[in-house]
Amino acid sequence: MKSNAKKFLAKLLVLCMIVGMIPGLAMGVSASPSNGDYPSDSSDTGSHTTTTPAVSAPSTSGGETVVTVEVKPSMSGTTASATVTSANMDKAVTDVLAAAEKAGTDPVVEIEVVTPDNAESMKLSLPAASLKKLGANADASLQITSGVADIALDADAIAALAKQAGSNATISVGPVAASALSAAQKTAVGSAPVYDFSITSGGKAITKFDGGVLTV
């Protein structure tokens, strides 16, 4: 079954491949937080405290069933930091898989990070156990939307990420200043924005996705 989510991934893969040819930009390894991944519940303290996200009811349209988890991040400067709790992610995955099986559609979990206008970078922590369950469905996908960047992973990428992660995986994305690019890089990207993107768990970078598709 070819869903809208898969078409979305295919279109964005072109840009990802272009940026992937530029050393240091496609999968930049960023320093992880001093405490590893952010905790997976609302007990997190300091600038990373988040409110409990809301989980929507499944919605089916165009060959796919979507459950959306809304997260309101905290801000530290221009960086928005958010955590999806295990309870909410588990509910989203369980609900979308059940509804998609019943409807005969592709399951999609959407994480909507409600970033304010001044957000330039984003950090999002996700529970690995829930990702493993979602990635076990060959037709599943994960979409992360925010005012900073949109990120999409197909089932193979989700499963590979979950396999390498500890309890949580932290996705970080932020802009790269034009002054940091070489002349060749500037020529390659033209006027398109360039982002530094990384996934870490326990202080280690995750860069292999076993043939899966991950696009930014």
C-alpha positions as CSV (number, residue, x, y, z in Angstrom):
1,M,0.0,0.0,0.0
2,K,1.5,3.3,-1.0
3,S,0.4,6.0,1.5
4,N,0.8,9.8,1.5
5,A,3.4,9.4,4.1
6,K,5.6,7.3,1.8
7,K,5.2,9.8,-1.0
8,F,6.2,12.5,1.5
9,L,9.3,10.6,2.4
10,A,10.3,10.0,-1.3
11,K,10.0,13.7,-2.1
12,L,12.1,14.8,0.8
13,L,14.7,12.1,0.2
14,V,16.0,14.1,-2.7
15,L,17.0,17.1,-0.5
16,C,18.4,14.7,2.1
17,M,20.6,13.1,-0.5
18,I,21.9,16.4,-1.7
19,V,22.8,17.5,1.8
20,G,24.2,14.1,2.5
21,M,26.9,14.7,0.0
22,I,28.2,17.6,2.0
23,P,30.6,16.3,4.8
24,G,29.6,17.2,8.3
25,L,26.1,18.4,7.4
26,A,23.8,15.5,6.8
27,M,24.4,13.7,10.1
28,G,26.4,16.1,12.3
29,V,27.3,14.7,15.7
30,S,26.2,17.2,18.3
31,A,27.2,17.1,21.9
32,S,24.6,15.3,24.0
33,P,23.2,16.8,27.2
34,S,25.4,16.2,30.2
35,N,22.9,13.8,31.7
36,G,22.5,11.7,28.5
37,D,19.0,11.6,27.2
38,Y,16.3,13.7,28.8
39,P,14.0,11.7,31.2
40,S,10.9,10.2,29.7
41,D,8.4,11.8,32.1
42,S,7.3,15.1,33.5
43,S,9.6,14.9,36.5
44,D,12.5,16.4,34.4
45,T,13.8,19.5,36.0
46,G,15.4,22.8,34.9
47,S,15.1,24.3,31.5
48,H,13.9,20.9,30.0
49,T,10.7,20.6,32.0
50,T,7.7,20.0,29.7
51,T,4.0,19.6,30.1
52,T,2.3,16.3,29.5
53,P,1.6,16.0,25.7
54,A,-2.0,15.3,24.5
55,V,-2.6,12.2,22.4
56,S,-5.3,12.5,19.7
57,A,-7.8,9.9,18.6
58,P,-6.8,8.0,15.4
59,S,-7.8,9.7,12.2
60,T,-8.0,7.8,8.9
61,S,-7.8,9.5,5.5
62,G,-6.0,8.8,2.2
63,G,-4.8,5.4,3.0
64,E,-3.2,6.1,6.3
65,T,-4.3,6.3,10.0
66,V,-2.6,9.0,12.1
67,V,-2.4,9.6,15.8
68,T,-0.9,12.9,16.9
69,V,1.0,13.6,20.1
70,E,1.2,17.3,20.9
71,V,4.2,18.4,22.9
72,K,4.7,21.9,24.3
73,P,8.5,22.4,24.8
74,S,10.4,24.5,27.3
75,M,12.7,27.2,26.0
76,S,16.4,27.8,26.9
77,G,17.5,30.8,24.7
78,T,16.4,29.9,21.2
79,T,16.4,26.1,21.8
80,A,13.1,24.3,22.3
81,S,13.4,21.1,24.3
82,A,10.7,18.5,24.7
83,T,10.1,15.0,25.9
84,V,7.4,12.5,24.9
85,T,6.6,10.3,27.9
86,S,6.6,6.6,27.6
87,A,2.9,6.5,28.6
88,N,1.9,8.9,25.9
89,M,4.1,7.4,23.2
90,D,2.9,3.8,24.1
91,K,-0.7,5.0,23.8
92,A,-0.1,6.6,20.5
93,V,1.6,3.6,19.0
94,T,-0.9,1.1,20.4
95,D,-3.9,3.1,19.2
96,V,-2.6,3.8,15.7
97,L,-1.5,0.2,15.1
98,A,-4.9,-1.1,16.2
99,A,-6.9,1.5,14.2
100,A,-4.7,1.0,11.1
101,E,-5.1,-2.8,11.2
102,K,-8.8,-2.4,11.4
103,A,-9.0,0.1,8.6
104,G,-6.4,-1.6,6.4
105,T,-4.2,1.5,6.3
106,D,-0.7,2.6,7.0
107,P,0.0,3.6,10.7
108,V,1.6,7.1,11.2
109,V,2.6,8.6,14.5
110,E,3.0,12.3,14.3
111,I,4.8,14.2,17.0
112,E,3.8,17.8,16.9
113,V,6.3,20.0,18.8
114,V,4.5,23.4,19.3
115,T,7.6,25.7,19.0
116,P,7.3,29.4,19.6
117,D,8.3,31.9,16.9
118,N,11.8,32.5,18.4
119,A,12.8,28.8,18.4
120,E,15.8,28.2,16.1
121,S,16.9,24.8,17.3
122,M,15.0,21.8,18.7
123,K,15.8,18.8,20.9
124,L,13.2,16.0,21.2
125,S,13.5,12.9,23.4
126,L,11.6,9.7,22.5
127,P,11.3,6.4,24.4
128,A,13.1,3.6,22.5
129,A,10.7,0.8,23.5
130,S,7.7,2.5,21.9
131,L,9.8,3.2,18.7
132,K,10.7,-0.5,18.5
133,K,7.0,-1.5,18.6
134,L,6.1,1.0,15.9
135,G,9.1,0.1,13.7
136,A,8.0,-3.6,13.8
137,N,5.1,-2.7,11.4
138,A,6.6,-2.6,7.9
139,D,4.1,0.1,6.8
140,A,4.6,2.4,9.8
141,S,6.2,5.8,9.8
142,L,7.1,8.5,12.3
143,Q,6.7,12.2,11.5
144,I,8.0,15.0,13.7
145,T,6.7,18.5,12.9
146,S,7.8,21.8,14.4
147,G,8.5,25.4,13.5
148,V,12.2,24.5,13.3
149,A,12.2,21.5,10.9
150,D,10.1,18.6,9.9
151,I,11.6,15.1,10.2
152,A,10.3,11.8,8.8
153,L,11.4,8.2,9.4
154,D,10.1,5.1,7.7
155,A,9.7,1.7,9.5
156,D,13.2,0.5,8.8
157,A,14.8,3.7,10.1
158,I,12.6,3.6,13.2
159,A,13.5,0.0,14.0
160,A,17.3,0.7,13.4
161,L,17.1,3.7,15.7
162,A,15.3,1.8,18.4
163,K,17.8,-1.1,18.2
164,Q,20.8,1.2,18.8
165,A,19.2,3.4,21.5
166,G,19.2,2.8,25.2
167,S,16.0,3.9,27.1
168,N,15.6,7.1,25.1
169,A,16.8,8.6,21.8
170,T,17.3,12.4,21.5
171,I,16.8,14.0,18.1
172,S,18.5,17.4,17.8
173,V,18.2,19.8,14.8
174,G,19.3,23.4,14.3
175,P,20.5,25.8,11.6
176,V,24.1,26.0,10.3
177,A,25.3,29.5,9.8
178,A,26.3,30.3,6.2
179,S,29.7,31.5,7.5
180,A,30.4,28.0,8.7
181,L,30.1,26.6,5.1
182,S,32.9,26.1,2.7
183,A,32.7,27.6,-0.8
184,A,31.9,24.2,-2.3
185,Q,29.2,23.7,0.3
186,K,27.6,27.1,-0.4
187,T,27.6,26.3,-4.1
188,A,26.0,22.9,-3.5
189,V,23.1,24.2,-1.3
190,G,22.6,27.5,-2.9
191,S,20.0,29.6,-1.0
192,A,18.4,26.5,0.7
193,P,18.7,26.4,4.5
194,V,21.2,23.9,6.0
195,Y,20.6,22.1,9.3
196,D,22.9,20.2,11.6
197,F,21.0,17.1,12.5
198,S,21.9,14.3,15.0
199,I,20.4,11.5,17.0
200,T,22.0,10.5,20.3
201,S,21.4,8.0,23.1
202,G,23.5,7.7,26.2
203,G,26.0,10.2,24.9
204,K,26.6,8.1,21.7
205,A,25.6,9.2,18.1
206,I,23.3,7.0,16.1
207,T,24.2,7.2,12.4
208,K,23.2,3.9,10.9
209,F,19.7,3.2,9.7
210,D,20.0,-0.2,8.0
211,G,18.7,1.0,4.7
212,G,15.9,3.0,6.2
213,V,14.9,6.4,5.0
214,L,15.2,9.4,7.3
215,T,14.6,12.9,5.9
216,V,14.8,16.4,7.3
